Amino acid sequence: MEVKFDLVRIGKIRKSYELEKTLKDNVVSLKKDIRFLLENEICNNKSNIVEMAMIIPEKGKNIKIALEDVRDFHIRKKLKTNFPNSIYQGKYAKILDNINNRIF
């Protein structure tokens, strides 16, 4: 299965280079972990592609994933089970409001 990510930053880019580097590393790490988890799964759509949004937070350094875009219930449940602390709990409207923010 192929996994595609849309990055969304809530708020502005931080002034601290070290923190931005940490955020970038956390994004890469979470992407790698999710792709490894889902590499042998089969999605219910024809193209066998899962798309999800990754949220770079305004404060802190924990990258979150939004499960609203994941339509397959089995994949959604697997992500919730394996990444419980990385699930975005905020409103989806906030993601849409910040969709055009610069990422890195």
Backbone as CSV, one residue per row, in Angstrom:
resi,resn,N_x,N_y,N_z,CA_x,CA_y,CA_z,C_x,C_y,C_z
1,MET,0.834,-1.169,0.000,0.000,0.000,0.000,0.880,1.232,0.000
2,GLU,0.437,2.213,-0.719,1.156,3.486,-0.776,0.490,4.472,0.181
3,VAL,1.304,5.233,0.891,0.797,6.226,1.836,1.284,7.592,1.389
4,LYS,0.341,8.526,1.237,0.685,9.898,0.862,0.326,10.818,2.015
5,PHE,1.210,11.782,2.260,1.030,12.700,3.373,0.897,14.131,2.867
6,ASP,-0.017,14.874,3.481,-0.126,16.310,3.274,0.317,16.960,4.574
7,LEU,1.342,17.794,4.505,1.827,18.479,5.702,1.085,19.792,5.891
8,VAL,0.658,20.035,7.125,-0.033,21.270,7.480,0.618,21.808,8.748
9,ARG,1.000,23.071,8.713,1.573,23.711,9.901,0.528,24.602,10.533
10,ILE,0.294,24.389,11.815,-0.581,25.271,12.585,0.308,26.393,13.114
11,GLY,0.005,27.624,12.756,0.804,28.753,13.200,1.974,29.032,12.266
12,LYS,2.945,29.792,12.779,4.080,30.231,11.964,5.322,29.395,12.244
13,ILE,6.307,29.548,11.378,7.590,28.869,11.552,8.273,29.424,12.800
14,ARG,8.903,28.540,13.543,9.585,28.935,14.780,10.908,29.618,14.462
15,LYS,11.345,30.465,15.354,12.599,31.188,15.156,13.815,30.335,15.507
16,SER,13.615,29.312,16.298,14.697,28.444,16.729,15.023,27.418,15.647
17,TYR,16.237,27.462,15.129,16.670,26.511,14.111,16.674,25.084,14.657
18,GLU,17.121,24.919,15.894,17.195,23.589,16.485,15.810,22.961,16.606
19,LEU,14.822,23.746,17.002,13.470,23.236,17.130,12.881,22.881,15.769
20,GLU,13.150,23.688,14.769,12.688,23.384,13.408,13.338,22.108,12.890
21,LYS,14.608,21.909,13.181,15.308,20.681,12.789,14.695,19.477,13.485
22,THR,14.365,19.614,14.760,13.722,18.537,15.507,12.354,18.210,14.923
23,LEU,11.586,19.236,14.569,10.274,19.020,13.960,10.407,18.274,12.633
24,LYS,11.367,18.685,11.826,11.592,18.040,10.529,11.978,16.573,10.718
25,ASP,12.847,16.300,11.690,13.250,14.924,11.987,12.061,14.092,12.479
26,ASN,11.195,14.710,13.295,10.016,14.003,13.797,9.032,13.672,12.673
27,VAL,8.910,14.572,11.693,8.047,14.318,10.538,8.573,13.124,9.754
28,VAL,9.862,13.116,9.478,10.475,12.021,8.727,10.319,10.700,9.474
29,SER,10.539,10.726,10.771,10.437,9.520,11.582,9.015,8.965,11.600
30,LEU,8.024,9.837,11.788,6.631,9.380,11.827,6.192,8.851,10.463
31,LYS,6.608,9.509,9.394,6.296,9.015,8.047,6.860,7.612,7.848
32,LYS,8.108,7.427,8.243,8.770,6.134,8.083,8.046,5.051,8.886
33,ASP,7.670,5.369,10.116,6.987,4.405,10.972,5.616,4.023,10.413
34,ILE,4.874,5.000,9.910,3.547,4.724,9.356,3.665,3.901,8.081
35,ARG,4.597,4.249,7.227,4.787,3.481,5.992,5.197,2.041,6.296
36,PHE,6.051,1.849,7.298,6.467,0.502,7.689,5.281,-0.295,8.222
37,LEU,4.439,0.340,9.020,3.276,-0.322,9.590,2.284,-0.754,8.513
38,LEU,2.097,0.097,7.511,1.061,-0.148,6.507,1.573,-0.753,5.205
39,GLU,2.843,-1.113,5.126,3.399,-1.564,3.857,2.750,-2.833,3.319
40,ASN,2.301,-3.733,4.154,1.706,-4.980,3.693,0.183,-4.999,3.818
41,GLU,-0.410,-3.876,4.168,-1.862,-3.785,4.295,-2.492,-3.549,2.922
42,ILE,-3.753,-3.890,2.826,-4.507,-3.646,1.597,-5.655,-2.705,1.932
43,CYS,-5.751,-1.633,1.172,-6.779,-0.623,1.388,-8.012,-0.978,0.555
44,ASN,-9.175,-0.492,0.970,-10.426,-0.797,0.277,-10.637,-0.023,-1.015
45,ASN,-9.834,1.019,-1.275,-10.046,1.769,-2.518,-9.297,1.100,-3.680
46,LYS,-9.651,1.472,-4.874,-9.102,0.818,-6.076,-7.611,1.029,-6.248
47,SER,-7.126,2.210,-5.915,-5.721,2.531,-6.150,-4.793,2.046,-5.041
48,ASN,-5.361,1.554,-3.934,-4.573,1.060,-2.802,-3.655,2.150,-2.237
49,ILE,-4.185,3.367,-2.154,-3.448,4.516,-1.625,-4.213,5.097,-0.446
50,VAL,-3.493,5.409,0.619,-4.074,6.075,1.777,-3.475,7.466,1.852
51,GLU,-4.327,8.468,1.966,-3.860,9.846,2.124,-4.251,10.331,3.506
52,MET,-3.318,11.022,4.154,-3.601,11.581,5.472,-2.819,12.870,5.670
53,ALA,-3.333,13.697,6.550,-2.684,14.970,6.854,-1.818,14.806,8.097
54,MET,-0.615,15.356,8.028,0.266,15.423,9.191,0.290,16.864,9.657
55,ILE,0.097,17.072,10.949,-0.006,18.408,11.503,1.243,18.726,12.308
56,ILE,1.892,19.831,11.930,3.018,20.362,12.684,2.423,21.359,13.671
57,PRO,2.567,21.125,14.961,1.854,21.944,15.952,2.430,23.350,16.105
58,GLU,1.589,24.207,16.639,1.998,25.586,16.913,2.976,25.621,18.086
59,LYS,2.741,24.765,19.065,3.614,24.673,20.234,3.993,23.217,20.433
60,GLY,5.171,22.992,20.946,5.625,21.625,21.161,6.287,21.059,19.921
61,LYS,6.626,19.777,20.000,7.336,19.159,18.884,6.784,17.792,18.499
62,ASN,5.595,17.460,18.989,4.972,16.182,18.658,4.100,16.329,17.424
63,ILE,4.474,15.661,16.360,3.743,15.699,15.100,2.496,14.829,15.239
64,LYS,1.384,15.299,14.712,0.108,14.581,14.798,-0.367,14.182,13.407
65,ILE,-1.241,13.190,13.346,-1.858,12.795,12.088,-3.370,12.931,12.236
66,ALA,-4.010,13.410,11.171,-5.465,13.562,11.158,-6.072,12.352,10.473
67,LEU,-6.968,11.678,11.167,-7.552,10.463,10.623,-8.845,10.711,9.869
68,GLU,-9.293,11.956,9.768,-10.528,12.260,9.062,-10.447,11.900,7.583
69,ASP,-9.256,11.968,7.003,-9.083,11.673,5.584,-8.967,10.177,5.290
70,VAL,-8.699,9.373,6.301,-8.539,7.932,6.123,-9.926,7.300,6.133
71,ARG,-10.341,6.764,4.995,-11.692,6.207,4.847,-11.793,4.746,5.272
72,ASP,-10.706,4.014,5.192,-10.710,2.594,5.530,-10.709,2.426,7.052
73,PHE,-11.760,1.798,7.576,-11.912,1.633,9.021,-10.783,0.791,9.615
74,HIS,-10.366,-0.264,8.924,-9.300,-1.132,9.419,-7.978,-0.368,9.557
75,ILE,-7.660,0.433,8.563,-6.422,1.232,8.600,-6.500,2.266,9.718
76,ARG,-7.648,2.908,9.847,-7.842,3.916,10.897,-7.651,3.295,12.283
77,LYS,-8.226,2.119,12.491,-8.114,1.437,13.777,-6.666,1.039,14.067
78,LYS,-5.978,0.577,13.032,-4.580,0.178,13.194,-3.708,1.382,13.567
79,LEU,-3.958,2.531,12.946,-3.209,3.743,13.274,-3.510,4.204,14.702
80,LYS,-4.769,4.149,15.101,-5.139,4.538,16.471,-4.469,3.645,17.502
81,THR,-4.390,2.361,17.206,-3.787,1.405,18.140,-2.281,1.595,18.259
82,ASN,-1.613,1.807,17.130,-0.150,1.871,17.132,0.420,3.263,17.396
83,PHE,-0.359,4.307,17.139,0.116,5.683,17.358,-0.917,6.484,18.158
84,PRO,-1.263,6.039,19.380,-2.326,6.728,20.123,-1.978,8.165,20.511
85,ASN,-0.716,8.455,20.711,-0.320,9.809,21.107,-0.087,10.729,19.920
86,SER,-0.215,10.208,18.713,0.032,11.008,17.512,-1.238,11.315,16.731
87,ILE,-2.395,11.092,17.335,-3.668,11.357,16.676,-4.097,12.787,16.995
88,TYR,-4.420,13.547,15.952,-4.854,14.936,16.107,-6.254,14.949,16.710
89,GLN,-6.423,15.685,17.810,-7.701,15.749,18.516,-8.428,17.066,18.300
90,GLY,-7.805,17.991,17.593,-8.414,19.303,17.376,-9.474,19.277,16.293
91,LYS,-9.989,20.461,15.990,-11.025,20.584,14.973,-10.408,20.561,13.579
92,TYR,-11.092,19.887,12.672,-10.606,19.783,11.297,-10.629,21.147,10.605
93,ALA,-11.511,22.039,11.038,-11.584,23.386,10.463,-10.273,24.142,10.689
94,LYS,-9.596,23.867,11.792,-8.312,24.518,12.060,-7.256,24.072,11.053
95,ILE,-7.319,22.826,10.636,-6.401,22.327,9.607,-6.663,23.056,8.296
96,LEU,-7.934,23.174,7.940,-8.296,23.841,6.693,-7.926,25.322,6.705
97,ASP,-8.012,25.964,7.862,-7.632,27.378,7.972,-6.135,27.586,7.776
98,ASN,-5.338,26.590,8.116,-3.868,26.709,8.058,-3.250,25.935,6.893
99,ILE,-4.054,25.505,5.957,-3.573,24.654,4.870,-2.508,25.345,4.008
100,ASN,-2.525,26.652,3.921,-1.586,27.380,3.064,-0.359,27.912,3.797
101,ASN,-0.192,27.573,5.068,0.988,28.011,5.819,2.241,27.343,5.257
102,ARG,3.351,28.080,5.332,4.625,27.523,4.881,5.062,26.407,5.832
103,ILE,5.545,25.306,5.282,5.869,24.122,6.094,7.234,24.254,6.752
104,PHE,8.293,24.311,5.962,9.654,24.423,6.523,10.391,25.505,5.780
